[in-house]
């Protein structure tokens, strides 16, 4: 019977503390104000345990591992950020800054490479245009030379034909 009374009392205390936590979680209090409210609630609960002789006194230290122990109200808090959250956010910000810095360096190097490649491309395009013009000039010159060669061949053929005709009458006159 004494055990069931203790369970009932602890259940009531639990409900009261949960109600306080809900109130604290939805209030626009700062971290220090929330922490103070929890300390007051813990003291009240400890005082209540000390005053009742049938309940053994057990105190839980709240500062065992402050970086790991995040109270439930602090996890749900939208009005302020805990020290742990700030530290985690600062770490993430530093990581993001480092990533941003290295990504920025890589992008700058890539931009430089692209700029160099663009300059090379421009040079090659200019060379290609110049070579195309030279090719056109050479083809034109080749065509003229081919025409001259054909003319020269036809003249040579004509002259050979004339020489052969002149030689034949001289051969027959002897």
C-alpha positions as CSV (number, residue, x, y, z in Angstrom):
1,X,0.0,0.0,0.0
2,X,2.8,2.4,0.8
3,X,4.4,1.5,-2.5
4,X,1.2,2.4,-4.5
5,X,1.0,5.7,-2.6
6,X,4.5,6.5,-3.6
7,X,3.8,5.6,-7.2
8,X,0.7,7.9,-7.2
9,X,2.6,10.8,-5.7
10,X,5.4,10.3,-8.3
11,X,2.9,10.2,-11.1
12,X,1.4,13.5,-9.9
13,X,4.8,15.1,-9.6
14,X,5.6,13.8,-13.1
15,X,2.4,15.3,-14.5
16,X,3.1,18.7,-12.8
17,X,6.6,18.7,-14.2
18,X,5.4,17.8,-17.7
19,X,2.9,20.6,-17.6
20,X,5.7,23.0,-16.5
21,X,7.9,21.7,-19.3
22,X,5.1,22.2,-21.9
23,X,4.6,25.8,-20.6
24,X,8.3,26.5,-20.7
25,X,8.7,25.0,-24.2
26,X,6.0,27.2,-25.7
27,X,7.0,30.3,-23.9
28,X,9.3,33.0,-25.4
29,X,11.9,32.6,-22.7
30,X,15.7,32.7,-23.1
31,X,17.9,29.7,-22.4
32,X,18.9,31.1,-19.0
33,X,15.3,31.7,-18.0
34,X,14.3,28.2,-19.0
35,X,17.3,26.8,-17.2
36,X,16.4,28.7,-14.1
37,X,12.8,27.4,-14.2
38,X,14.1,23.9,-14.5
39,X,16.4,24.4,-11.6
40,X,13.5,25.8,-9.5
41,X,11.3,22.8,-10.4
42,X,14.1,20.4,-9.5
43,X,14.7,22.1,-6.2
44,X,10.9,22.0,-5.5
45,X,10.8,18.3,-6.3
46,X,14.0,17.7,-4.2
47,X,12.5,19.6,-1.3
48,X,9.3,17.6,-1.6
49,X,11.3,14.3,-1.6
50,X,13.3,15.5,1.5
51,X,10.2,16.5,3.4
52,X,8.5,13.1,2.9
53,X,10.3,10.5,5.0
54,X,9.0,7.5,3.1
55,X,10.7,8.5,-0.1
56,X,14.5,7.9,-0.4
57,X,16.4,11.0,-1.5
58,X,18.0,10.7,-4.9
59,X,19.4,13.7,-6.7
60,X,20.3,13.7,-10.3
61,X,23.1,16.0,-11.4
62,X,22.1,17.9,-14.4
63,X,25.7,18.8,-15.4
64,X,27.0,15.3,-15.9
65,X,27.6,15.9,-19.6
66,X,26.2,19.3,-20.6
67,X,27.1,18.8,-24.3
68,X,25.1,15.6,-24.6
69,X,22.2,16.2,-22.2
70,X,19.8,18.4,-24.1
71,X,16.5,18.8,-22.2
72,X,13.3,18.0,-24.1
73,X,12.1,21.6,-23.9
74,X,15.3,22.8,-25.4
75,X,15.0,20.4,-28.3
76,X,11.6,21.7,-29.2
77,X,12.4,25.4,-28.4
78,X,11.9,27.7,-31.3
79,X,12.5,31.0,-29.5
80,X,16.1,30.4,-28.6
81,X,19.0,28.1,-29.3
82,X,21.0,26.1,-26.7
83,X,24.7,26.3,-26.3
84,X,25.0,22.8,-27.7
85,X,23.0,23.8,-30.8
86,X,25.2,26.9,-31.1
87,X,28.3,24.9,-30.9
88,X,27.0,22.4,-33.5
89,X,25.9,25.2,-35.8
90,X,29.3,26.9,-35.4
91,X,31.0,23.6,-36.3
92,X,28.7,23.2,-39.3
93,X,29.3,26.8,-40.4
94,X,33.1,26.3,-40.2
95,X,32.8,23.1,-42.2
96,X,30.6,24.9,-44.8
97,X,33.0,27.8,-44.9
98,X,36.0,25.4,-45.5
99,X,33.9,23.6,-48.2
100,X,33.0,26.9,-49.7
101,X,36.6,28.0,-49.7
102,X,37.9,24.8,-51.3
103,X,35.0,24.8,-53.8
104,X,35.7,28.4,-54.6
105,X,39.4,27.6,-55.2
106,X,38.4,24.7,-57.5
107,X,36.0,26.9,-59.4
108,X,38.6,29.6,-59.8
109,X,41.1,27.0,-61.1
110,X,38.4,25.7,-63.5
111,X,37.6,29.2,-64.7
112,X,41.3,29.8,-65.3
113,X,41.5,26.6,-67.3
114,X,38.5,27.5,-69.3
115,X,39.9,30.9,-70.0
116,X,43.2,29.4,-71.2
117,X,41.3,26.9,-73.4
118,X,39.2,29.7,-74.8
119,X,42.3,31.7,-75.7
120,X,43.8,28.6,-77.3
121,X,40.5,28.0,-79.2
122,X,40.6,31.6,-80.5
123,X,44.2,31.2,-81.6
124,X,43.4,27.9,-83.4
125,X,40.3,29.5,-85.0
126,X,42.4,32.4,-86.3
127,X,45.1,29.9,-87.6
128,X,42.3,27.9,-89.2
129,X,40.9,31.0,-91.0
130,X,44.4,32.0,-92.1
131,X,45.1,28.4,-93.4
132,X,41.8,28.4,-95.2
133,X,42.6,31.6,-96.9
134,X,46.1,30.3,-97.8
135,X,44.5,27.1,-99.2
136,X,42.2,29.2,-101.3
137,X,45.1,31.2,-102.7
138,X,47.1,28.1,-103.3
139,X,44.2,26.4,-105.1
140,X,43.7,29.4,-107.3
141,X,47.4,29.5,-108.1
142,X,47.4,25.8,-108.8
143,X,44.4,26.2,-111.2
144,X,46.2,29.0,-113.0
145,X,49.4,27.0,-113.2
146,X,47.4,24.0,-114.5
147,X,45.8,26.1,-117.2
148,X,49.2,27.5,-118.2
149,X,50.6,23.9,-118.3
150,X,47.7,22.8,-120.5
151,X,48.2,25.8,-122.7
152,X,51.9,25.1,-122.9
153,X,51.3,21.4,-123.7
154,X,48.9,22.3,-126.5
155,X,51.5,24.8,-127.9
156,X,54.2,22.2,-127.6
157,X,51.9,19.7,-129.4
158,X,51.1,22.3,-132.1
159,X,54.8,23.2,-132.6
160,X,55.8,19.5,-132.7
161,X,53.1,18.9,-135.3
162,X,54.4,21.9,-137.3
163,X,58.0,20.7,-137.1
164,X,57.0,17.2,-138.2
165,X,55.2,18.6,-141.2
166,X,58.1,20.8,-142.2
167,X,60.5,17.9,-141.9
168,X,58.4,15.6,-144.1
169,X,58.4,17.9,-147.1
170,X,62.2,18.4,-146.8
171,X,62.7,14.7,-146.6
172,X,60.6,14.1,-149.7
173,X,62.5,16.8,-151.7
174,X,65.8,15.0,-151.3
